[in-house]
Amino acid sequence: MQKPVLVIKLGTAAISDQGDINHTVIKKVASEIASLSPKYNVALVSSGAVGSGKKYLLQYKGTLTERKAAAAIGNPILIALYQKYFEAYHMPVAQALCERHHFSNRAQFLQLKETFDSFWQNGIIPIINENDLVSNVELKFSDNDELATLVGVGLNAAALIICTSVGGFMDNEKKIIPVVNKIDNYILGLVKTGKTQVGLGGMVSKLTFTRLANLLGIKVIICGLNGNAPFTDALNGLNGTTFKAQPSNLKARQKWLASGSITIGSMLIDKGAVKALHQRKSLLTVGIKNVFGKFIPGEVVQLMDDKEEIIGVAKVKLPAKEIQDSISMKHVIAAHADDIVLF
């Protein structure tokens, strides 16, 4: 029987000490993943490339171009560090630099999935990061919280562990909440918009992607790296905050399609359209009340009801402006029924 998939995401602040990668932390990470590998197929999404490479650039100011260059310098440094500490457990590592189209294109994604299966069959740990050098999307749009969620959804992970310097999700008294059954308005109200100095993502980003993963049946744990066995403790509910997975009967293609809702647009639809979608009908522009964001045919956007709650996603047939211009028209299809996933 195939082992369940475990995706672990390490934030820059969680593995760095004043901007430099902490070797003691990486050594602990390697030890923990080695101990978990008999039970799980582990995929590691690691930040830290930009932080590792920026010191080699003169007068670094953090522009997009400089970040791309720093990431290109830092990635081999980071992978060499992981290779050093995993070697103690006779576990090879593989560098997997991904771009958004590797996930948005179904054929490319299936090839990616087959490659990961090959890694695990041979006892290899994939170390995943965004291919920043050639990415044409601003880095903060595709932070590693998003990448880890795409990996987790695409590989149908049993759990996603997101490691952060704050150690979990906190209430108003700065105490870590051990379990969150559902991300509701109360939980969202606790979010602070701040972010760490070295990391791109804040808790807003983490909650956004955690909610999507939960809706697609994946348990998410936001935790720190304290203790001798932080990942094992997290899986046992002893470290950080566990966000419970919601029941999901979606098939693999539907989950892949739904993962595209980490994206650039949304559409507000009326009650009649919501009812029609639940009857497995296509989405007509006449049922759309408003369009947000810029998107093109083939991209996936969120669907919101009149309470502005996300009810699903759809791969659109038309660009955003054309849908907006066709709102009052009948018989214009914005998204086909086969390309709509309801949560």
N, C-alpha and C positions, 0 to 999 in steps of 0.2 A: 504494500500500500504506500502511495506516495506521501512523503512528509509534508505537513502544512508549511506554508510560506510565512516567514517573519521578516518584515521590513523594519530596519532601524535607521533613523535619521539623526545625525549628529550636527548640531548647530555650531557655528564658529565660536561663539562665546563658551560653549560647553567644553570644547577641546583646546581652548587657547588660554594662555597666561600672558597678559599684557601684549597681545598681538602675535606671540609666537606659539606654535603648536606645542602642547604639553606632552612630552614623551611618556610620562607616567600614566596619563589618561589613555593614550593610544595602546600602551601595553596592557592596561586593564580591559580595554575594549576587545583586544585580540583574545585575551584569556577567556572572557565571558562568551564571546561568539564561538570559540572552540568548544566550550562546555555545552553550548546550546545546539551545536550542529548535528549531534546524533538524533535530536528530536525535530529540528526545523531545517528547512532550506532558507538560509539567511541571505538577504540582500542588504548591503550597507550603503546608504546615501550619506555622503560626507561633505560638509562645507569645509572651508579653511584654505582653499586654493588661492583665493585673492589675498588673504592675509599672509600666506606663505611667500607670495611672489612680489608683493608691492614694494618691499624694501630694496629690491634690485632696480627699481625705476627712480631716476633722479627727479627730485622735486614733485613727488607723487601728490596729486590733488584729488584723485578719486573720480575723474571723469569717466564716462562710459568706455571710451577707447582705452584709457589707462587700466580700467578694471578688467577689460578683455585681455590686455597684455599681461597683467598681474596673474590672472587665472591661468593663462597658458604657461607662464613660468612656474607657478605654484603647483599645478597638477602633478607633474612628475616628482616634485619634492614630496608631496603628500603621499603619492602612491608608493614611493620608495620607503617611506616611514612605515606604512602599513605592511609592506612586504617584509621589512625587517622583523617586526614583532609577530606576524603570523607565521613566519618561518620556524619559530620555536615550536610550533604545533604541527609542522609539516603540512601547512595549508597554503597552497598558492593563492595569489590574489589576481584579479583581472580588472583592468580599468575599463569602465563603461561610460563613455561621454555621450550623453543623449541630447537630442533636440526635440522641440515640440512635435515636429512632423513625424517623428518615430512613434508617437502615440496617436496622433490624429489620423494617420493613414493606416487603415486596418491591415493591409498586406504587410506593410513595414513593421507594424507592431507584432504580428504573428511571427515574423522572422526574429524579432528581438526576443520574444518569449521562448522560442526554440533554442536560441543561443543561451539564455539563462538556464534552461533545463539542462543543456550540455555542461554548463559550468558546474551545476550541483551534482550531476551524475559523476563528475570527476573530482569532487571534493574541493572545488574552487570557489572562493568568496568574491562575488562581484562588488567592486567599489564604484559607486555611481555618482556622477556629477553632471551638471549641465555643460554642454560644449560651448562655453562662453565666447570663444574666439570667433566663431562663425554665426552665432545666434543673432538674428536681426530683430530681436525683441529686447527692450530695455530690461536689464537684469532684475530689477525689483518686481517686474511683472511675473517673471518665472523664477521665483525664489525656490529654495530646496524643500520647503514645506509642500509646495505644489508638486514638485518633481517626485517626492516621496509618496504623495497621495496617488499620483498617476501610476507609479510603480505598484503600489499596494493594490489599487483597484484592478489594474491590468493583469496582475499575477494572482488575483483572487486570494490575497493574503488573509491569514487567520487573524493577524494582529499587526498594528503599526505602532512602533515606539518612537516618539519624538523627544529627543533629549535637549534640554534647555538649561541655561544657567540658573533660572529661578526655581527649578525643581518641581514644578507642577502648576495647577491652576488654582489661584488663590481667591478667597472671599474678601470682603471689605476690611477685615481685620488682619489681612495678610497671612491667613492660615490656609494651608493647602486643603482643598476639598478632595477627599479620597475617591469618591465615585460620583459621576454625573450620569443619570439615567437618560437624559435627553437635553440637547442644547435648545433651551427655550429663551423667552425674553428676559427672565431673571438672570440666567447665566450670561447672556449677551450684555446685560446691564453692568456686569462686574468687570467687563473688559476694559483695560487701560490701553490707550493708543500708543504708548511709548514703545521703544525698541532699544535693544542693547546697542552700544556704540559700534561694536564690530559686526553685528548681524544685520541682515537686511529685513528679515521678517520679525514681526512682533506677535503678540498674542492674538491680535485680530486675524492675522494671516493663519495662525495655527488653528483657531476655532473655525474659520471658514472651511478649511480643508478637512478638519476633523469631522465637522457636520456632514460633509459629503461622504466621507468614508463610512461613517456610522450608518447613513441612509442606505448604503450599498452593502451593509452586512459585515463591516470590518470594525473590530474593537480597536480603539486608539488609546494609547497611554502617553501622557505628557509627563516627563519625569526628569530628574537630575542624574548625575553620575556618581553621587556619593555612595559609600559603602563598598564592600568587597564584590558584591554580585548585583549591581543595579538593574540589569535587564531581567534577571531571574526574579528579583524582588518585584519589579514592575509587573511582570506577568502573573505573579501571585498576589497582586493587590497590595503590596507592602511598600511601594515606592511611587510617589507622584499621584496623578489623577487618572483614573480609568474612565473613559467615555464609552459607555456600553453600545454595542452594535444593535441596530434596529433590525427586525425581521425583514428579509429580502428574498424574493423568489425570482429575481431577475436572472436571465440567462447570461452567458459570457459576453455575447455581442451587445446585449442591452447594457451591461455594466461598463463595457468599453465605451459605448455611446454616451452613457451618463457621465463618465469621467470627463467628457469634454465640456461639462458645465462649469469647470474651472476656467472661465473664459471671459469674453469681452462684451457680451450683450445679454439683454433680457427683453421679454415681451410680456406686457400686462394683458391678460385675456379676460373676457366677461364670463358670467355664470353659464350662459348657453354653450360657450365653447368648451368650458371645463366639463360639462355634462357630455358633450359630444366626444371629447377625448377619452372619457371613461368608457364610452361605447365603442372604442377602437376606430374612431373616425379621424380623418385628416383635419389639420388645423387650417381654417379658411381665414383670410385677412379680415373679413367682416366681423369676426369674433375677437379681433385684437383691438384693445383700447389705446395702447401706447407702445412705442418702441424705444428702447434705451441702448445706447452704444452704437458702434459702427461694426458691421460684420458683412461678410460676403456669402454667396451660395456655397453650401457644403459645410459651413461652420455650425457649431452647436451652441445654442443659447438657452438660457434659463426661461422657464415659463412660470409666471406668477399669477395668482388669482386676485380677486378684487380687494383682498385683505393684504396684498403684497407679500404673501407667503409663497415660497418656491414649491411648486407642486410637481415639477418634472423638467425635462429638457427636450429640445427638438433640433434636429439637423435641418436647417432652413434651405428652401429651394430658391429663395430670392434675396437680394441684398437688403440691408436695413432700410435705405431710403425708399426703395420700391415697395416694400411692405407698408411703410408709413403712408406713402401716397395712395395705397390701394385699400386702406382701412374701410372706406365706405362702399367698396365694390363687392359684389357677390360672385361666388364661384371662382375666386382666385385662391389657389392653394399656396399657403406659406410653408407648410411642412407636411409630408406624407405620413400616414398613420404608421407605416413600418419604421419611420425614423423618429418616433416619439416615444419617450420613456417617462412614465409617471411614477413618482415615489410613493 
